[in-house]
Amino acid sequence: MTEQKKDKVLLVGIGIMGNTIAQSFACAGIDVALFNLKETSLARAMNRINSGLDTLVSIGKLTPKGKEETLSHIHCYQNLAEAAKDATFVMEVVPEVPATKKEMIAQICEACAPDAIIASNTSALNVFEIVDVKNPERFIIAHYYSPAHIVPLVEVVPGPKTSKETIAATVAILEKAGKSPVVMKKFGPGFIVNRIQRAIGECWMDMVEEGIAEPAEIDRAIKLSLGVRLPIVGIVQTMDFQGLDMLLDTQRNYGKVYSFVEELVKQGRLGSKTSKGIYDYQGRSEAEILCKRDELFLKMIDFLKEIKAFDPV
């Protein structure tokens, strides 16, 4: 994709995820081509997009004029070659079936320009080993989270042959569409969030199965603890406040020590108390760091109480 070209996104696969991805691009003023062989599928996708935009209008996130402007950037096609004309960025959002991915991406390669970036929205498949792409340096994963037009994160996963230029261009168009891309170093099963969610999911189901706690009480416990902390310090930076020396002791007790933690402790990087841990706090004192954290925690708790987030939806 060259800088001279105007952005045009081709969406192939217009189910629940595809239409919300299309909506996010269109809301940013980026032209979007929706492709499907069936007119009924295209009509259903447009109905969903209309409904999603109506919700944004009803809560004041979009004006009626803004809705019409958004819709003007979305165009439907039943012919892939026509849809792919001038496309600079392609989002493949077809079902998670290897054969389907392989066939669809082969068709995309034939229809699109040789420099068009091709991004798969796969949530788990190692598409780099499954599909054949002409000019594989332009092939990448851009994994959204539902609802794609609301959740900011997109996991960007390069393959073995993905170029730095493709990574940069993918990040740029996602940011233009209002997303917050996180770039992984390489493919890993489940990427970042799904891998962590799976561990959490198995843990709470084990607790229910073992009769330790009721599901609603587990949710309440998480909302009142991790739900407050995670938006502020995540799961990694949390360890800096616990203390990496304490973390290392715990790991030794469990018999599973992580080398990067051991190395940080050897360097004297123990977390907020030494102004360096996994994060570098730029020489600020522990008191300064904790003051900022606690202020944000209190603001978060007040906000969550105000919107009744601790109650079930």
C-alpha positions as YAML, in Angstrom:
chain: A
units: angstrom
residues:
- id: 1
  name: MET
  ca: [0.00, 0.00, 0.00]
- id: 2
  name: THR
  ca: [1.51, 3.32, -1.07]
- id: 3
  name: GLU
  ca: [1.00, 6.63, 0.67]
- id: 4
  name: GLN
  ca: [-0.48, 8.17, -2.49]
- id: 5
  name: LYS
  ca: [-3.43, 5.82, -2.53]
- id: 6
  name: LYS
  ca: [-6.66, 6.69, -0.74]
- id: 7
  name: ASP
  ca: [-7.57, 4.09, 1.87]
- id: 8
  name: LYS
  ca: [-10.22, 1.62, 0.81]
- id: 9
  name: VAL
  ca: [-11.07, -1.41, 2.92]
- id: 10
  name: LEU
  ca: [-12.50, -4.62, 1.49]
- id: 11
  name: LEU
  ca: [-14.48, -6.74, 3.98]
- id: 12
  name: VAL
  ca: [-14.83, -10.41, 3.06]
- id: 13
  name: GLY
  ca: [-17.04, -12.20, 5.57]
- id: 14
  name: ILE
  ca: [-19.88, -10.03, 6.80]
- id: 15
  name: GLY
  ca: [-21.29, -11.88, 9.78]
- id: 16
  name: ILE
  ca: [-21.60, -10.35, 13.25]
- id: 17
  name: MET
  ca: [-17.90, -9.43, 13.44]
- id: 18
  name: GLY
  ca: [-17.54, -8.36, 9.83]
- id: 19
  name: ASN
  ca: [-20.32, -5.79, 9.87]
- id: 20
  name: THR
  ca: [-19.07, -4.16, 13.08]
- id: 21
  name: ILE
  ca: [-15.53, -3.99, 11.67]
- id: 22
  name: ALA
  ca: [-16.96, -2.34, 8.57]
- id: 23
  name: GLN
  ca: [-18.83, 0.12, 10.78]
- id: 24
  name: SER
  ca: [-15.66, 1.13, 12.63]
- id: 25
  name: PHE
  ca: [-13.82, 1.92, 9.40]
- id: 26
  name: ALA
  ca: [-16.77, 3.78, 7.88]
- id: 27
  name: CYS
  ca: [-17.26, 5.88, 11.02]
- id: 28
  name: ALA
  ca: [-13.69, 7.10, 10.50]
- id: 29
  name: GLY
  ca: [-14.50, 8.21, 6.95]
- id: 30
  name: ILE
  ca: [-12.78, 5.26, 5.28]
- id: 31
  name: ASP
  ca: [-14.49, 3.74, 2.24]
- id: 32
  name: VAL
  ca: [-15.56, 0.14, 2.79]
- id: 33
  name: ALA
  ca: [-16.58, -2.49, 0.25]
- id: 34
  name: LEU
  ca: [-18.70, -5.33, 1.63]
- id: 35
  name: PHE
  ca: [-18.54, -8.51, -0.42]
- id: 36
  name: ASN
  ca: [-20.89, -11.46, -0.35]
- id: 37
  name: LEU
  ca: [-22.39, -13.58, -3.13]
- id: 38
  name: LYS
  ca: [-25.84, -13.41, -1.54]
- id: 39
  name: GLU
  ca: [-27.88, -10.23, -1.67]
- id: 40
  name: THR
  ca: [-29.79, -11.35, 1.44]
- id: 41
  name: SER
  ca: [-26.52, -11.56, 3.42]
- id: 42
  name: LEU
  ca: [-25.55, -8.06, 2.34]
- id: 43
  name: ALA
  ca: [-28.99, -6.75, 3.31]
- id: 44
  name: ARG
  ca: [-28.72, -8.42, 6.73]
- id: 45
  name: ALA
  ca: [-25.26, -6.88, 7.26]
- id: 46
  name: MET
  ca: [-26.54, -3.41, 6.38]
- id: 47
  name: ASN
  ca: [-29.48, -3.85, 8.75]
- id: 48
  name: ARG
  ca: [-27.07, -4.71, 11.56]
- id: 49
  name: ILE
  ca: [-24.88, -1.73, 10.73]
- id: 50
  name: ASN
  ca: [-27.93, 0.56, 10.70]
- id: 51
  name: SER
  ca: [-28.98, -0.80, 14.08]
- id: 52
  name: GLY
  ca: [-25.49, -0.30, 15.51]
- id: 53
  name: LEU
  ca: [-25.36, 3.27, 14.25]
- id: 54
  name: ASP
  ca: [-28.84, 3.97, 15.65]
- id: 55
  name: THR
  ca: [-27.56, 2.90, 19.07]
- id: 56
  name: LEU
  ca: [-24.66, 5.34, 18.80]
- id: 57
  name: VAL
  ca: [-27.09, 8.12, 17.81]
- id: 58
  name: SER
  ca: [-29.44, 7.30, 20.71]
- id: 59
  name: ILE
  ca: [-26.66, 7.65, 23.31]
- id: 60
  name: GLY
  ca: [-25.19, 10.78, 21.75]
- id: 61
  name: LYS
  ca: [-22.02, 9.22, 20.36]
- id: 62
  name: LEU
  ca: [-23.05, 10.02, 16.79]
- id: 63
  name: THR
  ca: [-25.33, 12.60, 15.17]
- id: 64
  name: PRO
  ca: [-28.01, 11.67, 12.62]
- id: 65
  name: LYS
  ca: [-25.91, 13.48, 10.02]
- id: 66
  name: GLY
  ca: [-22.89, 11.49, 11.14]
- id: 67
  name: LYS
  ca: [-24.86, 8.29, 10.64]
- id: 68
  name: GLU
  ca: [-25.70, 9.22, 7.07]
- id: 69
  name: GLU
  ca: [-22.08, 10.18, 6.43]
- id: 70
  name: THR
  ca: [-20.94, 6.82, 7.78]
- id: 71
  name: LEU
  ca: [-23.38, 4.91, 5.58]
- id: 72
  name: SER
  ca: [-22.18, 6.82, 2.53]
- id: 73
  name: HIS
  ca: [-18.78, 5.17, 2.95]
- id: 74
  name: ILE
  ca: [-20.18, 1.62, 2.79]
- id: 75
  name: HIS
  ca: [-20.84, -0.08, -0.54]
- id: 76
  name: CYS
  ca: [-22.13, -3.61, -1.20]
- id: 77
  name: TYR
  ca: [-20.89, -5.96, -3.91]
- id: 78
  name: GLN
  ca: [-21.74, -9.45, -5.09]
- id: 79
  name: ASN
  ca: [-18.74, -9.56, -7.42]
- id: 80
  name: LEU
  ca: [-15.36, -9.90, -5.72]
- id: 81
  name: ALA
  ca: [-13.36, -8.35, -8.56]
- id: 82
  name: GLU
  ca: [-15.54, -5.23, -8.46]
- id: 83
  name: ALA
  ca: [-15.39, -5.05, -4.69]
- id: 84
  name: ALA
  ca: [-11.60, -5.42, -4.70]
- id: 85
  name: LYS
  ca: [-10.98, -2.63, -7.19]
- id: 86
  name: ASP
  ca: [-8.62, -0.05, -5.61]
- id: 87
  name: ALA
  ca: [-8.73, -1.85, -2.24]
- id: 88
  name: THR
  ca: [-5.64, -1.05, -0.18]
- id: 89
  name: PHE
  ca: [-6.51, -3.08, 2.93]
- id: 90
  name: VAL
  ca: [-8.47, -6.35, 3.00]
- id: 91
  name: MET
  ca: [-10.08, -7.82, 6.12]
- id: 92
  name: GLU
  ca: [-10.88, -11.54, 5.86]
- id: 93
  name: VAL
  ca: [-13.55, -12.45, 8.43]
- id: 94
  name: VAL
  ca: [-14.83, -15.80, 7.16]
- id: 95
  name: PRO
  ca: [-15.56, -18.77, 9.53]
- id: 96
  name: GLU
  ca: [-12.70, -20.39, 11.44]
- id: 97
  name: VAL
  ca: [-12.45, -23.36, 9.08]
- id: 98
  name: PRO
  ca: [-8.97, -23.89, 7.57]
- id: 99
  name: ALA
  ca: [-10.26, -24.95, 4.14]
- id: 100
  name: THR
  ca: [-12.60, -21.95, 4.00]
- id: 101
  name: LYS
  ca: [-9.80, -19.55, 4.97]
- id: 102
  name: LYS
  ca: [-7.47, -21.04, 2.38]
- id: 103
  name: GLU
  ca: [-9.99, -20.87, -0.44]
- id: 104
  name: MET
  ca: [-11.17, -17.35, 0.37]
- id: 105
  name: ILE
  ca: [-7.71, -15.85, 0.70]
- id: 106
  name: ALA
  ca: [-6.68, -17.47, -2.59]
- id: 107
  name: GLN
  ca: [-9.62, -15.69, -4.24]
- id: 108
  name: ILE
  ca: [-8.68, -12.42, -2.54]
- id: 109
  name: CYS
  ca: [-5.11, -12.71, -3.86]
- id: 110
  name: GLU
  ca: [-6.44, -13.12, -7.39]
- id: 111
  name: ALA
  ca: [-8.86, -10.21, -7.11]
- id: 112
  name: CYS
  ca: [-6.72, -7.61, -5.31]
- id: 113
  name: ALA
  ca: [-3.70, -5.58, -6.30]
- id: 114
  name: PRO
  ca: [-0.38, -7.27, -5.47]
- id: 115
  name: ASP
  ca: [0.47, -4.59, -2.90]
- id: 116
  name: ALA
  ca: [-2.88, -4.65, -1.08]
- id: 117
  name: ILE
  ca: [-2.46, -5.68, 2.55]
- id: 118
  name: ILE
  ca: [-4.40, -8.83, 3.44]
- id: 119
  name: ALA
  ca: [-5.36, -9.19, 7.09]
- id: 120
  name: SER
  ca: [-7.10, -12.17, 8.66]
- id: 121
  name: ASN
  ca: [-9.34, -11.72, 11.69]
- id: 122
  name: THR
  ca: [-8.71, -15.29, 12.84]
- id: 123
  name: SER
  ca: [-8.95, -15.73, 16.59]
- id: 124
  name: ALA
  ca: [-6.72, -18.79, 16.88]
- id: 125
  name: LEU
  ca: [-5.75, -20.43, 13.58]
- id: 126
  name: ASN
  ca: [-2.14, -20.19, 12.44]
- id: 127
  name: VAL
  ca: [-3.17, -18.96, 9.01]
- id: 128
  name: PHE
  ca: [0.48, -18.41, 8.07]
- id: 129
  name: GLU
  ca: [0.84, -22.21, 7.90]
- id: 130
  name: ILE
  ca: [-2.58, -22.81, 6.34]
- id: 131
  name: VAL
  ca: [-2.90, -20.39, 3.43]
- id: 132
  name: ASP
  ca: [-0.78, -19.51, 0.42]
- id: 133
  name: VAL
  ca: [-0.48, -15.78, -0.24]
- id: 134
  name: LYS
  ca: [1.10, -14.11, -3.21]
- id: 135
  name: ASN
  ca: [3.63, -11.65, -1.82]
- id: 136
  name: PRO
  ca: [3.43, -13.06, 1.74]
- id: 137
  name: GLU
  ca: [5.17, -9.98, 3.15]
- id: 138
  name: ARG
  ca: [1.76, -8.22, 2.94]
- id: 139
  name: PHE
  ca: [-0.11, -10.90, 4.94]
- id: 140
  name: ILE
  ca: [-0.92, -10.26, 8.61]
- id: 141
  name: ILE
  ca: [-3.47, -11.01, 11.34]
- id: 142
  name: ALA
  ca: [-5.64, -8.19, 12.73]
- id: 143
  name: HIS
  ca: [-7.82, -9.73, 15.43]
- id: 144
  name: TYR
  ca: [-10.75, -7.66, 16.70]
- id: 145
  name: TYR
  ca: [-12.89, -8.19, 19.80]
- id: 146
  name: SER
  ca: [-16.68, -8.07, 19.72]
- id: 147
  name: PRO
  ca: [-18.35, -5.66, 19.38]
- id: 148
  name: ALA
  ca: [-15.61, -4.50, 17.01]
- id: 149
  name: HIS
  ca: [-16.93, -0.95, 16.63]
- id: 150
  name: ILE
  ca: [-16.78, -0.42, 20.42]
- id: 151
  name: VAL
  ca: [-13.91, -2.47, 21.91]
- id: 152
  name: PRO
  ca: [-10.66, -0.54, 21.20]
- id: 153
  name: LEU
  ca: [-8.22, -3.45, 21.00]
- id: 154
  name: VAL
  ca: [-7.00, -5.10, 17.82]
- id: 155
  name: GLU
  ca: [-4.25, -7.70, 18.17]
- id: 156
  name: VAL
  ca: [-1.82, -7.35, 15.27]
- id: 157
  name: VAL
  ca: [0.12, -10.55, 14.61]
- id: 158
  name: PRO
  ca: [2.86, -10.71, 11.97]
- id: 159
  name: GLY
  ca: [3.81, -13.93, 10.23]
- id: 160
  name: PRO
  ca: [7.33, -15.17, 9.49]
- id: 161
  name: LYS
  ca: [7.42, -13.24, 6.22]
- id: 162
  name: THR
  ca: [5.33, -10.18, 7.15]
- id: 163
  name: SER
  ca: [7.25, -6.98, 6.39]
- id: 164
  name: LYS
  ca: [7.81, -4.12, 8.82]
- id: 165
  name: GLU
  ca: [6.08, -1.87, 6.30]
- id: 166
  name: THR
  ca: [2.96, -4.05, 6.43]
- id: 167
  name: ILE
  ca: [2.94, -3.96, 10.23]
- id: 168
  name: ALA
  ca: [3.31, -0.17, 10.25]
- id: 169
  name: ALA
  ca: [0.62, 0.35, 7.60]
- id: 170
  name: THR
  ca: [-1.78, -1.98, 9.44]
- id: 171
  name: VAL
  ca: [-1.26, -0.14, 12.72]
- id: 172
  name: ALA
  ca: [-1.76, 3.19, 10.93]
- id: 173
  name: ILE
  ca: [-5.10, 2.33, 9.32]
- id: 174
  name: LEU
  ca: [-6.39, 0.74, 12.55]
- id: 175
  name: GLU
  ca: [-5.47, 3.86, 14.51]
- id: 176
  name: LYS
  ca: [-7.14, 5.99, 11.83]
- id: 177
  name: ALA
  ca: [-10.27, 3.91, 12.47]
- id: 178
  name: GLY
  ca: [-10.05, 4.72, 16.19]
- id: 179
  name: LYS
  ca: [-8.66, 1.37, 17.30]
- id: 180
  name: SER
  ca: [-5.79, 0.71, 19.73]
- id: 181
  name: PRO
  ca: [-3.63, -1.95, 18.08]
- id: 182
  name: VAL
  ca: [-1.22, -4.09, 20.11]
- id: 183
  name: VAL
  ca: [1.55, -5.67, 18.04]
- id: 184
  name: MET
  ca: [2.74, -9.14, 19.01]
- id: 185
  name: LYS
  ca: [6.27, -10.29, 18.26]
- id: 186
  name: LYS
  ca: [5.02, -13.43, 16.52]
- id: 187
  name: PHE
  ca: [2.09, -15.84, 16.32]
- id: 188
  name: GLY
  ca: [1.15, -17.63, 19.53]
- id: 189
  name: PRO
  ca: [-1.97, -19.80, 20.11]
- id: 190
  name: GLY
  ca: [-4.83, -17.68, 21.43]
- id: 191
  name: PHE
  ca: [-2.79, -14.50, 20.95]
- id: 192
  name: ILE
  ca: [-2.80, -12.39, 24.12]
- id: 193
  name: VAL
  ca: [-6.32, -11.89, 25.42]
- id: 194
  name: ASN
  ca: [-7.95, -15.18, 24.45]
- id: 195
  name: ARG
  ca: [-5.05, -17.09, 25.96]
- id: 196
  name: ILE
  ca: [-5.50, -15.27, 29.26]
- id: 197
  name: GLN
  ca: [-9.30, -15.50, 29.08]
- id: 198
  name: ARG
  ca: [-9.05, -19.26, 28.60]
- id: 199
  name: ALA
  ca: [-7.02, -19.62, 31.79]
- id: 200
  name: ILE
  ca: [-9.52, -17.46, 33.69]
- id: 201
  name: GLY
  ca: [-12.45, -19.38, 32.22]
- id: 202
  name: GLU
  ca: [-11.09, -22.76, 33.22]
- id: 203
  name: CYS
  ca: [-10.31, -21.46, 36.72]
- id: 204
  name: TRP
  ca: [-13.81, -20.15, 37.51]
- id: 205
  name: MET
  ca: [-15.46, -23.27, 36.06]
- id: 206
  name: ASP
  ca: [-13.21, -25.43, 38.25]
- id: 207
  name: MET
  ca: [-14.35, -23.45, 41.29]
- id: 208
  name: VAL
  ca: [-18.02, -23.93, 40.44]
- id: 209
  name: GLU
  ca: [-17.48, -27.62, 39.72]
- id: 210
  name: GLU
  ca: [-15.68, -28.06, 43.05]
- id: 211
  name: GLY
  ca: [-18.46, -26.27, 44.95]
- id: 212
  name: ILE
  ca: [-16.19, -23.45, 46.12]
- id: 213
  name: ALA
  ca: [-18.42, -20.52, 45.18]
- id: 214
  name: GLU
  ca: [-21.56, -19.57, 43.26]
- id: 215
  name: PRO
  ca: [-21.07, -18.07, 39.75]
- id: 216
  name: ALA
  ca: [-22.60, -14.73, 40.73]
- id: 217
  name: GLU
  ca: [-20.31, -14.45, 43.75]
- id: 218
  name: ILE
  ca: [-17.26, -15.18, 41.57]
- id: 219
  name: ASP
  ca: [-18.27, -12.36, 39.20]
- id: 220
  name: ARG
  ca: [-18.87, -10.03, 42.15]
- id: 221
  name: ALA
  ca: [-15.44, -10.85, 43.61]
- id: 222
  name: ILE
  ca: [-13.70, -10.18, 40.30]
- id: 223
  name: LYS
  ca: [-15.57, -6.93, 39.64]
- id: 224
  name: LEU
  ca: [-14.71, -5.61, 43.11]
- id: 225
  name: SER
  ca: [-10.99, -6.42, 42.82]
- id: 226
  name: LEU
  ca: [-9.51, -7.11, 39.41]
- id: 227
  name: GLY
  ca: [-12.29, -5.11, 37.78]
- id: 228
  name: VAL
  ca: [-11.03, -2.01, 39.57]
- id: 229
  name: ARG
  ca: [-7.31, -2.68, 39.18]
- id: 230
  name: LEU
  ca: [-6.93, -4.07, 35.66]
- id: 231
  name: PRO
  ca: [-7.91, -0.90, 33.75]
- id: 232
  name: ILE
  ca: [-5.24, 0.99, 35.71]
- id: 233
  name: VAL
  ca: [-2.30, -1.41, 36.11]
- id: 234
  name: GLY
  ca: [-3.17, -4.38, 33.89]
- id: 235
  name: ILE
  ca: [-1.96, -7.85, 34.86]
- id: 236
  name: VAL
  ca: [1.74, -7.24, 34.22]
- id: 237
  name: GLN
  ca: [2.32, -3.94, 35.99]
- id: 238
  name: THR
  ca: [0.39, -5.32, 38.97]
- id: 239
  name: MET
  ca: [3.45, -7.45, 39.69]
- id: 240
  name: ASP
  ca: [5.61, -4.33, 40.07]
- id: 241
  name: PHE
  ca: [3.39, -3.26, 42.97]
- id: 242
  name: GLN
  ca: [3.49, -6.71, 44.51]
- id: 243
  name: GLY
  ca: [7.29, -6.69, 44.28]
- id: 244
  name: LEU
  ca: [9.23, -8.90, 41.89]
- id: 245
  name: ASP
  ca: [11.33, -10.32, 44.73]
- id: 246
  name: MET
  ca: [8.14, -11.53, 46.41]
- id: 247
  name: LEU
  ca: [6.89, -12.82, 43.06]
- id: 248
  name: LEU
  ca: [10.12, -14.78, 42.61]
- id: 249
  name: ASP
  ca: [9.78, -16.31, 46.08]
- id: 250
  name: THR
  ca: [6.22, -17.39, 45.24]
- id: 251
  name: GLN
  ca: [7.38, -18.92, 41.98]
- id: 252
  name: ARG
  ca: [10.07, -20.88, 43.79]
- id: 253
  name: ASN
  ca: [7.49, -22.17, 46.26]
- id: 254
  name: TYR
  ca: [5.34, -23.39, 43.37]
- id: 255
  name: GLY
  ca: [8.33, -24.87, 41.58]
- id: 256
  name: LYS
  ca: [7.99, -22.80, 38.41]
- id: 257
  name: VAL
  ca: [10.46, -19.93, 38.08]
- id: 258
  name: TYR
  ca: [10.40, -17.61, 35.07]
- id: 259
  name: SER
  ca: [13.87, -16.61, 33.92]
- id: 260
  name: PHE
  ca: [12.96, -13.03, 33.03]
- id: 261
  name: VAL
  ca: [11.66, -12.44, 36.59]
- id: 262
  name: GLU
  ca: [14.81, -13.96, 38.09]
- id: 263
  name: GLU
  ca: [16.99, -11.74, 35.89]
- id: 264
  name: LEU
  ca: [15.12, -8.57, 36.86]
- id: 265
  name: VAL
  ca: [15.55, -9.39, 40.55]
- id: 266
  name: LYS
  ca: [19.27, -9.99, 40.04]
- id: 267
  name: GLN
  ca: [19.47, -6.52, 38.49]
- id: 268
  name: GLY
  ca: [17.78, -5.01, 41.55]
- id: 269
  name: ARG
  ca: [14.68, -4.15, 39.53]
- id: 270
  name: LEU
  ca: [12.11, -5.09, 42.15]
- id: 271
  name: GLY
  ca: [9.20, -2.92, 41.05]
- id: 272
  name: SER
  ca: [7.73, 0.35, 42.28]
- id: 273
  name: LYS
  ca: [9.83, 0.27, 45.46]
- id: 274
  name: THR
  ca: [13.05, 0.58, 43.40]
- id: 275
  name: SER
  ca: [11.51, 2.76, 40.66]
- id: 276
  name: LYS
  ca: [12.30, 0.00, 38.18]
- id: 277
  name: GLY
  ca: [10.76, -3.40, 37.66]
- id: 278
  name: ILE
  ca: [9.06, -4.73, 34.58]
- id: 279
  name: TYR
  ca: [8.26, -1.04, 33.99]
- id: 280
  name: ASP
  ca: [10.70, 1.86, 34.33]
- id: 281
  name: TYR
  ca: [9.25, 4.60, 36.57]
- id: 282
  name: GLN
  ca: [11.83, 7.18, 35.52]
- id: 283
  name: GLY
  ca: [13.33, 7.81, 38.96]
- id: 284
  name: ARG
  ca: [10.06, 8.63, 40.71]
- id: 285
  name: SER
  ca: [9.87, 7.70, 44.38]
- id: 286
  name: GLU
  ca: [7.69, 4.84, 45.57]
- id: 287
  name: ALA
  ca: [5.43, 7.36, 47.32]
- id: 288
  name: GLU
  ca: [4.89, 9.28, 44.07]
- id: 289
  name: ILE
  ca: [4.12, 6.10, 42.13]
- id: 290
  name: LEU
  ca: [1.70, 4.77, 44.73]
- id: 291
  name: CYS
  ca: [-0.02, 8.14, 45.04]
- id: 292
  name: LYS
  ca: [-0.78, 8.21, 41.31]
- id: 293
  name: ARG
  ca: [-1.98, 4.60, 41.34]
- id: 294
  name: ASP
  ca: [-4.24, 5.08, 44.36]
- id: 295
  name: GLU
  ca: [-5.76, 8.27, 42.95]
- id: 296
  name: LEU
  ca: [-6.67, 6.42, 39.75]
- id: 297
  name: PHE
  ca: [-8.08, 3.46, 41.70]
- id: 298
  name: LEU
  ca: [-10.35, 5.75, 43.72]
- id: 299
  name: LYS
  ca: [-11.57, 7.54, 40.60]
- id: 300
  name: MET
  ca: [-12.27, 4.18, 38.96]
- id: 301
  name: ILE
  ca: [-14.26, 2.92, 41.96]
- id: 302
  name: ASP
  ca: [-16.34, 6.11, 42.10]
- id: 303
  name: PHE
  ca: [-17.07, 5.87, 38.36]
- id: 304
  name: LEU
  ca: [-17.98, 2.18, 38.48]
- id: 305
  name: LYS
  ca: [-20.33, 2.81, 41.41]
- id: 306
  name: GLU
  ca: [-21.92, 5.74, 39.57]
- id: 307
  name: ILE
  ca: [-22.77, 3.63, 36.51]
- id: 308
  name: LYS
  ca: [-23.76, 0.63, 38.69]
- id: 309
  name: ALA
  ca: [-21.13, -1.54, 37.04]
- id: 310
  name: PHE
  ca: [-20.88, -3.81, 40.07]
- id: 311
  name: ASP
  ca: [-24.47, -4.98, 39.48]
- id: 312
  name: PRO
  ca: [-25.23, -7.70, 36.89]
- id: 313
  name: VAL
  ca: [-26.00, -6.32, 33.43]
...
